[in-house]
Amino acid sequence: MRVNVGSLRPVVACLLAGFLVAGVAQPAAAAPRRAEQWYLDELRIDQVHKVSTGRGVVVAVLDSGVEASHPDLRGQVLAGARSYGAAGDGRADEDGHGTHIAGIIAAKASGDGVDGIAPGAKILPIKLRKGTGSNSEAAVALGIRMAVDGGAKVINMSFGGPGMASPQEASAIKYALDHDVVVVGSAGNTANGRNTVSSPANTPGVIAVTGTTKGGKFWSGSVRGPEAVVAAPGDSVYNITNEAGYGWGDGTSDSSAIVSGLAALIRAKYPDLSAPSVINRIIRTARDAGPSGRDPQYGFGVIDPMKALTANVPPVTSNPLLGPAAATDPDPAGTGGPARTGGADEEFDVTQHGDRGGPTDQQVMVVGIGIAVVLVLLLGLAVFLIWNRRRYRREAARAAQIPDEVLDRVTPGAPPSPDAYYGQPSGYAPPPGYPPPPGHGQPSGYAPPPGYPPPPGHGQPSGYAPPPGYGPPSGYGPPGGPPPVPPTER
């Protein structure tokens, strides 16, 4: 079988056009960093941001400082302070840890960048040390007070040590709680040789956060203990680093930052809600993932930001993490305990809070690309069919030796005119009102149609005689002489 290569050129061109459109309209391929942030999808952050972005809330990051010049943190970082006795503010980070934590909380993607949990929040960096190393108790205690006095409504402490908080650290934490500040701390990592919840996260009133993996399972690198309050993603958390970089973090430091971002979302959504009620809302809406009630791994459960923002949770008057009942009571607020729903949202109507459960931007993008490719291919197919039909007619006309100008006068779908290129069929009279075509005489054996004289040069068909057995009546002849007289007249 031979293939007409020329006839395939339009199809190839259309296919190439479709692929070019698909290639141009692939922003997902141009922004791979957001695709690495699996934890944002598990927490439904795209939908959460339709309800709250943390706008107007100040989150203090007590850490190694924050690189405020990072493209994804521009405009997000306040001046802050240094609590280790040096002059200057908190907008410098030789270690990179504090910048990574700040990005998890409040990064704003700039082009091919990453997203934070609360991109509307502001970061107040409190630099606890210079370079790498450990933090002194005095620097931590002073840093907490600096954060409160600097206007922070949430304090994140992604660090820890063995034992309990020092008296000055405990006093500073009480200062923060008394000033209506939500304090969040990382539970600790087994890689550091610990097997119990670290200080200052284990201080009563602080939200101690353990880690989970993709899918919500307990992360093996996280410590556990009765002081655990909630769990959040802590395995392979992708976000920014210092020197305008990006990278992964493993640890409850990242888990703590995620919960601090959630606290900022709640405080922005409910600006009149007290810190104890914010804490209560976080633990009340957590998805109970371990044994029923509070357990050493997940605490009250894995955080659910959408439910924390939209569920009907009554306010409380005191911190639910304080008091003897806080260690074991799964329902410190007396409202029915954490729901074991597996992430379902049957307790509230999401549509009342701006969440329509619609597709994500990436899904819309993929659907749009698919529609564009299909439209381009359909258009290309239509062009090819029109072109191919015309080519076929031209080839047929050339085979019949019909001039192109005659072919162009033919209206598609209508019979050709009598004078186009069809001759008079043999044995048929011309249509009424049309003379016989030149060179064609009257068909032999036929008389002209009624009302038409014989064509010039045509008389009675030759060789025509009466049928056998037909002739003049017998005894009949031409009359001769006078007519006979009737008998009555004789």
SVG drawing of the C-alpha trace seen along z (x, -y; Angstrom):
<svg xmlns="http://www.w3.org/2000/svg" viewBox="-87 -47 115 57">
<polyline fill="none" stroke="black" stroke-width="0.4" points="0.0,0.0 1.4,-3.4 1.0,-6.4 0.7,-9.9 3.2,-11.7 2.0,-15.1 -1.5,-14.3 -0.1,-13.8 1.6,-17.1 -1.4,-19.1 -2.0,-16.4 1.6,-16.5 1.4,-20.3 -1.7,-20.2 -0.2,-17.6 2.9,-19.6 0.8,-22.7 -1.1,-20.8 2.1,-19.6 3.5,-23.2 0.4,-24.5 0.7,-21.8 4.3,-22.6 3.7,-26.3 0.7,-25.8 2.6,-23.6 3.1,-25.9 3.2,-22.9 6.5,-21.9 7.8,-25.4 7.0,-25.3 8.3,-22.0 9.0,-23.3 5.4,-23.6 4.9,-20.0 7.5,-18.9 5.3,-20.3 3.2,-17.2 2.2,-18.2 0.3,-21.2 -1.9,-18.9 -2.6,-16.6 -3.6,-19.7 -5.8,-21.0 -4.0,-24.4 -5.3,-25.6 -8.8,-25.4 -7.8,-26.6 -6.4,-29.8 -9.9,-30.6 -10.9,-30.9 -7.8,-32.5 -4.2,-33.3 -3.2,-34.6 -3.3,-38.2 -2.4,-40.7 -1.0,-38.1 2.6,-38.4 4.4,-35.1 7.7,-35.2 10.4,-32.7 12.9,-32.1 15.8,-30.6 19.0,-31.3 17.6,-34.4 15.8,-34.8 17.2,-35.8 14.7,-38.5 16.1,-39.0 15.0,-35.5 12.7,-36.0 9.8,-34.1 10.1,-36.1 10.3,-39.6 7.9,-41.9 7.1,-39.2 9.8,-39.7 9.9,-42.4 13.1,-43.7 12.9,-41.6 15.7,-41.5 18.7,-39.5 18.5,-38.0 22.1,-36.7 23.6,-40.0 24.7,-41.3 23.6,-44.4 21.4,-44.3 18.0,-42.8 16.9,-39.3 17.2,-39.6 20.4,-37.5 20.9,-33.8 24.2,-32.0 22.8,-28.6 19.7,-28.5 17.4,-26.8 15.4,-29.9 14.9,-30.8 13.6,-27.4 11.1,-27.6 10.0,-31.1 9.3,-29.9 7.2,-27.0 5.1,-29.5 4.8,-32.5 6.5,-32.0 4.9,-33.6 5.8,-31.9 7.7,-34.2 7.5,-32.5 9.0,-29.1 8.9,-29.3 7.1,-27.7 4.0,-28.4 3.7,-28.8 0.9,-27.7 0.0,-31.4 1.3,-33.6 -0.6,-36.6 1.2,-36.5 4.3,-38.5 7.5,-37.0 9.1,-38.6 12.7,-37.0 14.3,-36.7 17.9,-35.6 18.9,-33.4 22.5,-32.8 25.2,-33.6 26.0,-31.0 25.4,-27.3 25.3,-25.8 23.0,-25.6 20.9,-28.3 21.5,-29.5 18.6,-29.4 19.0,-33.1 18.7,-33.8 15.6,-31.7 13.9,-33.4 14.8,-36.9 13.7,-36.0 10.2,-34.9 9.8,-38.2 11.1,-40.2 8.6,-38.4 5.6,-39.2 6.7,-42.8 7.2,-43.0 3.5,-42.2 3.7,-38.5 0.4,-36.6 2.1,-33.2 5.6,-32.1 7.3,-29.2 10.2,-27.4 11.7,-24.8 14.4,-23.7 14.7,-21.8 16.9,-20.2 16.7,-17.5 14.9,-17.9 12.5,-20.6 12.6,-24.3 14.7,-26.4 12.9,-28.7 13.6,-31.7 12.4,-29.9 9.2,-28.8 8.7,-32.3 9.0,-33.7 6.5,-31.1 4.0,-32.1 4.6,-35.7 3.6,-34.9 0.5,-32.8 -0.6,-35.6 -0.4,-38.0 -2.7,-36.0 0.0,-34.4 -0.1,-30.9 3.2,-29.2 4.2,-26.2 7.3,-23.9 8.9,-20.9 8.7,-17.7 12.2,-16.6 13.9,-14.0 15.3,-10.6 18.3,-11.4 19.5,-13.7 19.6,-10.9 16.3,-11.8 13.4,-9.6 11.2,-12.0 9.5,-15.3 12.1,-18.1 12.2,-21.3 10.6,-23.9 7.9,-22.1 7.1,-19.9 6.2,-23.0 2.5,-23.0 0.5,-25.3 2.8,-24.9 1.6,-23.0 4.1,-20.2 4.2,-18.9 5.2,-15.4 5.9,-14.4 4.0,-12.4 4.9,-11.1 3.1,-11.3 -0.3,-9.7 -0.5,-10.7 1.5,-7.9 3.6,-8.6 7.2,-9.5 9.8,-7.1 12.2,-10.0 9.9,-11.8 10.1,-11.4 6.9,-10.5 5.6,-11.1 2.6,-12.0 3.3,-15.7 2.5,-15.4 -0.4,-17.6 -0.9,-17.3 1.0,-15.8 1.8,-17.4 4.0,-16.6 7.7,-16.4 9.2,-14.1 10.7,-15.5 9.2,-19.0 10.3,-21.1 10.7,-24.8 13.3,-27.7 16.8,-27.8 19.2,-30.7 21.3,-32.1 18.1,-32.2 18.0,-28.4 15.5,-25.6 15.7,-22.3 14.1,-19.5 13.8,-19.4 13.2,-16.4 12.1,-16.9 9.6,-18.1 11.0,-21.6 9.1,-21.6 6.0,-20.1 6.0,-22.9 6.3,-25.5 3.2,-24.1 1.2,-24.2 2.3,-27.8 1.1,-28.7 -2.3,-27.0 -2.5,-29.1 -1.9,-32.3 -4.7,-31.2 -7.2,-30.8 -6.2,-34.1 -6.7,-35.9 -10.1,-34.2 -11.2,-34.9 -9.4,-38.0 -11.4,-38.2 -10.6,-34.6 -8.4,-34.2 -5.2,-32.1 -6.8,-29.4 -9.7,-29.1 -7.3,-29.0 -5.4,-26.1 -8.7,-24.4 -9.9,-24.7 -6.6,-23.1 -6.9,-20.1 -10.7,-19.7 -10.6,-19.5 -7.5,-17.2 -8.1,-13.8 -7.6,-11.2 -5.1,-8.8 -3.9,-6.7 -5.7,-5.1 -8.9,-6.8 -8.2,-10.1 -4.8,-11.5 -1.8,-9.2 2.0,-9.6 2.5,-9.6 -0.2,-11.8 -1.4,-13.6 -5.0,-14.6 -4.5,-13.8 -3.2,-15.0 -4.1,-18.6 -6.9,-19.4 -6.7,-23.0 -10.0,-23.2 -11.9,-21.9 -9.9,-24.1 -11.1,-27.1 -14.7,-26.1 -16.0,-23.7 -18.3,-24.9 -16.1,-24.8 -17.2,-26.7 -14.7,-29.1 -13.1,-28.4 -11.9,-30.6 -8.7,-28.8 -5.8,-27.1 -7.0,-23.4 -3.3,-22.3 -3.1,-23.5 -4.3,-21.6 -4.1,-18.0 -6.7,-16.8 -4.8,-18.0 -2.4,-15.0 -5.1,-12.4 -8.5,-14.1 -9.3,-13.8 -11.9,-16.5 -10.6,-19.3 -13.2,-21.7 -16.1,-19.3 -17.5,-19.4 -17.5,-15.8 -13.9,-15.0 -11.9,-14.8 -14.0,-13.3 -12.7,-10.0 -13.8,-10.9 -10.8,-10.0 -10.7,-13.5 -14.4,-13.8 -16.1,-17.1 -19.7,-16.1 -19.8,-18.4 -20.1,-21.6 -21.1,-22.9 -17.9,-23.9 -19.9,-26.0 -20.6,-28.5 -17.0,-29.3 -15.9,-29.9 -14.7,-26.4 -16.6,-25.0 -14.5,-21.8 -13.5,-22.8 -10.4,-21.6 -7.0,-22.9 -5.1,-25.3 -3.0,-22.5 -6.1,-20.4 -7.7,-23.3 -4.4,-23.9 -4.3,-20.3 -7.9,-20.3 -7.3,-23.6 -4.3,-22.2 -6.2,-19.1 -9.1,-21.2 -6.6,-23.4 -4.9,-20.4 -8.2,-18.8 -9.5,-22.0 -6.2,-22.4 -6.4,-18.8 -10.1,-19.2 -9.3,-22.4 -6.4,-20.7 -8.6,-17.7 -11.3,-20.1 -8.7,-21.9 -7.2,-18.6 -10.7,-17.3 -11.5,-20.4 -8.1,-20.4 -8.3,-16.7 -11.8,-17.0 -10.6,-19.8 -7.5,-17.9 -9.6,-14.9 -12.0,-16.9 -9.1,-18.5 -7.5,-15.1 -10.9,-13.7 -11.4,-16.8 -7.9,-16.4 -8.6,-12.8 -11.8,-13.7 -10.1,-16.6 -12.4,-19.1 -10.9,-22.7 -10.5,-24.1 -12.6,-27.1 -15.6,-24.8 -15.0,-22.9 -15.0,-26.1 -18.4,-27.1 -19.9,-23.9 -21.8,-24.6 -21.1,-21.8 -24.1,-19.6 -26.0,-21.0 -26.3,-19.3 -24.1,-20.8 -25.6,-23.0 -26.4,-21.4 -23.6,-23.3 -21.0,-22.5 -19.3,-19.3 -22.0,-16.7 -23.1,-15.7 -26.7,-14.7 -27.2,-11.1 -27.8,-8.9 -31.4,-7.9 -32.9,-10.8 -34.7,-13.9 -33.3,-17.2 -35.1,-18.8 -38.0,-21.1 -36.7,-24.4 -33.3,-23.1 -32.4,-22.3 -30.4,-19.2 -26.7,-19.7 -24.6,-20.3 -23.7,-17.2 -26.6,-15.2 -29.6,-14.4 -32.9,-12.9 -32.6,-9.4 -33.5,-6.8 -36.8,-5.2 -38.4,-8.0 -40.7,-10.8 -40.1,-14.3 -41.8,-15.3 -45.4,-16.7 -45.3,-20.3 -41.8,-20.0 -41.3,-19.7 -38.8,-17.2 -35.3,-18.5 -33.9,-19.8 -32.9,-17.0 -35.1,-14.5 -38.3,-13.2 -40.3,-10.0 -38.0,-7.4 -36.7,-5.3 -37.8,-1.7 -41.0,-2.3 -44.0,-0.3 -47.4,0.7 -47.2,3.7 -47.8,7.1 -51.5,7.7 -52.5,4.1 -53.5,2.4 -56.4,0.7 -59.8,2.2 -60.8,5.0 -62.9,3.8 -62.1,0.3 -60.7,-1.8 -60.7,-5.3 -64.2,-6.5 -64.7,-6.7 -67.5,-8.5 -70.5,-10.0 -71.6,-8.9 -74.1,-6.1 -77.7,-7.2 -79.6,-6.0 -82.2,-3.4 -85.0,-5.7 -84.2,-8.2 -84.2,-5.7"/>
</svg>
